[in-house]
Amino acid sequence: MGPLGTAVMVPMVPELRDAFDASTEAVNWGYVAYILPFSVLLIVSGTIGERYGRRRVLISTYVGFAVASLICAVSTELWMFLVGRALQGVANAFVTPLLIAGLAEVVRSERLGRSVGFYSSMQALGSAFGPYLGGVAADTNWRLAFLGVAVASLILVPFAPPGAPRQDTEPTPIRPLMSPRMVWFGVAVMFAAAGPLGASVLIGIKARDELGISGSAAGTLLLTGSLIAMVLGPVWGRVLDRYGPRATGTVAVGIVSLISGSIAWADTTTLLTLNWMFLGALTPIVVITFQSVGAVAVPENRAGGLSMILAWRFLGHGLGPLIFVPMWIVAPKAAFVVAASLGLVTMVGFLTAAEPDRNTTTPT
């Protein structure tokens, strides 16, 4: 649900410009309006879910996301559309922390990476169909994409996983979430999300405005990378289990940053597609490592620890377009290169803040 809602508007920027008589920069706030409240609420969403019960909170989340999507679908003014996007972001803040926290409780630690990898594959499926749905709708009626997202969200309500409210009288611990190590690692995650991991926004604009391809073609282009991510998620989870977060994360961020920067010189649809396919193949290993580290960083408040890391990540996703979309308008190649260079900070973060790599044998 989250990746679907996040990515659905990426290929429809020209249609939104026409519908609301707005500039690219103004329409871009539709992406930012989703990400910023989402990232801020993630600071406490996991803790709230642990306190009041995962199932109860997730059901409220699914219903709220559907209502927000309907607001987007019926919007006649840009401000109304932005309100709907912001409410989508608020609702989505509760999903991943609560689901992965549940995984961490029922999966052995030596198999957590591959379990989170499979979860990441399902997220990639949402990321894949988000821009595809948005691209197809852009060529017909962009409002249909948000109606589809609303229906998908309501379908999830009966399938909310179990999770009762906490029965103890002690408050859910917050202070460990603000330790220097957690904050530094969160900052490193933010830099990756603002830069090399946020390339899809620039790619969507490049595909439509520079290469001149249709909304459906742009959605299909973005679909390829996400489908590859879906297939490789469990594979990268096994790699993480084998080599540990420090080595895995550092190497993966370095390679992803190089590929992201090289997109600046992809001057044909074929080259852009190939670069996006490689980026889609390798980005999941970075995300899986983030999520695995967050799920075990604070054992007494698993969802809270994970939601804190995710808050930093999506703060980066929200800030990235504000910085690099205006830069792309002035200097397209520089936007890709500068964004990719932020991955250097994340590499340092993995080297200094991730747990030492585990000496393990080949996983069974």
Residue pairs with C-beta under 8 A, 6 or more apart in sequence:
1 62
1 65
1 92
1 95
1 126
1 149
1 152
1 153
1 156
2 92
2 95
2 96
2 123
2 126
3 123
3 124
3 126
3 127
3 130
4 126
4 127
4 129
4 130
4 133
4 149
4 152
5 34
5 65
5 69
5 88
5 92
5 130
5 149
6 31
6 34
6 35
6 92
6 127
6 130
6 317
7 126
7 127
7 130
7 131
7 134
7 200
7 222
7 226
8 130
8 131
8 133
8 134
8 145
8 146
8 149
9 16
9 30
9 31
9 85
9 134
9 145
10 31
10 130
10 131
10 134
10 200
10 201
10 204
10 218
10 222
11 131
11 134
11 135
11 138
11 204
11 207
11 208
11 215
11 218
11 219
11 222
12 134
12 135
12 137
12 138
12 142
12 145
12 215
13 24
13 27
13 28
13 204
13 205
13 208
14 138
14 208
14 209
14 215
15 138
15 142
15 215
16 22
16 27
16 30
16 81
16 142
17 23
17 24
17 27
19 142
20 26
20 27
20 77
20 78
20 81
22 78
24 205
24 209
24 325
24 329
25 325
25 326
25 329
26 78
27 78
28 201
28 321
28 322
28 325
29 78
29 82
30 81
30 82
30 85
31 85
31 201
31 318
31 321
32 318
32 321
32 322
33 82
33 83
33 85
33 86
33 89
34 85
34 86
34 88
34 89
34 92
34 318
35 89
35 314
35 315
35 317
35 318
36 86
36 89
36 315
36 318
37 86
37 89
37 90
37 93
38 89
38 90
38 92
38 93
38 314
38 318
39 89
39 93
39 310
39 311
39 312
39 313
39 314
39 315
39 316
39 317
39 318
40 311
40 315
41 89
41 90
41 93
41 94
41 311
42 93
42 97
42 307
42 308
42 310
42 311
42 314
43 177
43 307
43 308
43 311
44 304
44 307
45 93
45 94
45 97
45 98
45 303
45 307
46 94
46 97
46 98
46 101
46 301
46 302
46 303
46 304
46 305
46 306
46 307
46 308
47 172
47 174
47 177
47 301
47 303
47 304
47 307
48 57
48 94
49 57
49 58
49 94
49 97
49 98
49 101
49 163
49 303
50 98
50 101
50 166
50 172
50 301
50 302
50 303
50 304
51 165
51 166
51 171
51 172
52 165
53 163
53 164
53 165
54 98
54 101
54 102
54 160
54 161
54 162
54 163
54 303
55 160
55 161
55 162
55 163
55 164
56 163
56 165
57 94
57 98
58 94
58 95
58 98
58 99
58 160
58 161
58 163
59 157
59 160
60 94
61 91
61 92
61 94
61 95
62 91
62 153
62 154
62 156
62 157
62 160
63 153
63 154
63 157
64 87
64 90
64 91
65 88
65 91
65 92
65 149
65 150
65 153
66 150
66 151
66 153
66 154
67 87
67 150
68 84
68 85
68 86
68 87
68 88
68 90
68 91
69 84
69 88
69 146
69 147
69 149
69 150
69 153
70 84
70 146
70 147
70 150
71 80
71 81
71 83
71 84
71 87
72 81
72 84
72 85
72 88
72 143
72 146
73 84
73 143
73 144
73 146
73 147
73 150
74 143
75 81
75 84
84 146
93 307
96 123
96 291
96 306
96 307
96 310
97 303
97 304
97 306
97 307
97 310
98 163
98 303
99 119
99 161
100 116
100 119
100 291
100 294
100 295
100 303
100 306
101 295
101 302
101 303
101 306
102 161
102 163
103 112
103 115
103 116
103 119
103 295
104 112
104 295
104 296
104 302
105 302
107 115
109 296
110 241
110 360
110 363
111 241
111 363
112 241
112 292
112 295
112 296
113 237
113 238
113 239
113 240
113 241
113 288
113 292
114 234
114 237
114 238
114 240
114 241
114 363
115 237
116 237
116 240
116 288
116 291
116 292
116 295
117 233
117 234
117 235
117 236
117 237
117 238
117 240
117 284
117 288
118 233
118 234
118 237
119 233
119 291
120 229
120 233
120 236
120 237
120 284
120 287
120 288
120 291
121 229
121 230
121 231
121 232
121 233
121 234
121 284
122 230
122 233
123 287
124 226
124 227
124 229
124 230
124 233
124 280
124 284
125 226
125 227
125 230
127 226
127 229
128 222
128 223
128 225
128 226
128 227
128 229
128 230
129 223
129 226
130 226
131 200
131 204
131 218
131 219
131 222
131 223
131 226
132 219
132 220
132 222
132 223
133 145
133 148
133 149
133 219
134 142
134 145
134 215
134 219
135 214
135 215
135 216
135 217
135 218
135 219
135 220
135 222
136 145
136 215
136 216
136 219
137 143
137 144
137 145
137 148
137 215
138 145
138 215
138 216
138 219
139 214
139 215
139 216
166 172
172 301
172 304
173 298
173 300
173 301
173 304
174 301
174 304
176 182
176 298
176 300
176 301
176 305
177 298
177 301
177 304
177 305
177 308
181 353
182 297
182 298
182 305
182 308
182 309
184 349
184 352
184 353
185 293
185 297
185 309
185 312
185 349
185 353
185 354
186 308
186 309
186 311
186 312
187 312
187 345
187 349
188 345
188 346
188 348
188 349
188 350
188 353
189 290
189 309
189 312
189 313
189 316
189 346
189 349
190 312
190 313
190 315
190 316
190 319
191 316
191 342
191 343
191 345
191 346
191 349
192 253
192 256
192 286
192 313
192 316
192 342
192 343
192 345
192 346
193 312
193 313
193 314
193 315
193 316
193 317
193 320
194 316
194 317
194 319
194 320
194 323
194 324
194 339
194 342
195 257
195 260
195 316
195 320
195 338
195 339
195 340
195 341
195 342
195 343
196 253
196 256
196 257
196 259
196 260
196 261
196 339
196 340
196 342
196 343
197 256
197 260
197 283
197 286
197 287
197 313
197 316
197 317
198 316
198 317
198 320
198 321
198 324
198 339
199 260
199 263
199 279
199 336
199 339
199 340
200 222
200 225
201 320
201 321
201 324
201 325
202 263
202 324
202 325
202 328
202 335
202 336
202 339
203 221
203 222
203 263
203 272
203 276
204 218
204 222
205 325
205 328
206 263
206 266
206 272
206 328
206 332
207 213
207 217
207 218
207 221
207 269
207 272
208 215
208 218
210 332
211 267
211 268
211 269
211 272
213 221
213 269
217 269
221 269
221 272
221 273
221 276
222 276
224 273
224 276
224 277
224 280
225 276
225 277
225 279
225 280
225 281
225 283
226 280
227 280
228 277
228 280
228 281
229 280
229 281
229 283
229 284
232 281
232 284
232 285
233 284
233 288
236 284
236 285
236 288
237 288
238 363
239 248
239 285
240 248
240 285
240 288
240 289
240 292
241 360
241 363
242 360
242 362
242 363
243 357
243 358
244 354
244 355
244 356
244 357
244 358
244 360
245 289
245 292
245 293
245 350
245 354
245 355
245 357
246 350
246 351
246 354
246 355
246 356
246 357
247 357
248 285
248 289
249 286
249 289
249 290
249 293
249 346
249 350
249 354
250 347
250 350
250 351
252 282
252 285
252 286
252 289
253 286
253 343
253 346
253 347
253 350
254 343
254 347
255 282
256 279
256 282
256 283
256 286
256 343
257 340
257 341
257 342
257 343
257 344
257 347
258 340
259 275
259 278
259 279
259 282
260 279
260 336
260 339
260 340
260 343
261 336
261 337
261 339
261 340
261 341
262 275
263 272
263 275
263 276
263 279
263 336
264 332
264 333
264 334
264 335
264 336
264 337
265 271
265 333
266 272
266 274
266 275
286 346
289 350
289 354
290 309
290 310
290 313
291 306
291 309
291 310
293 309
293 354
293 355
294 305
294 306
294 307
294 308
294 309
294 310
295 302
295 305
295 306
296 302
296 305
297 305
297 306
297 309
298 304
298 305
320 339
323 339
324 335
324 338
324 339
325 335
327 334
327 335
327 338
328 335
328 336
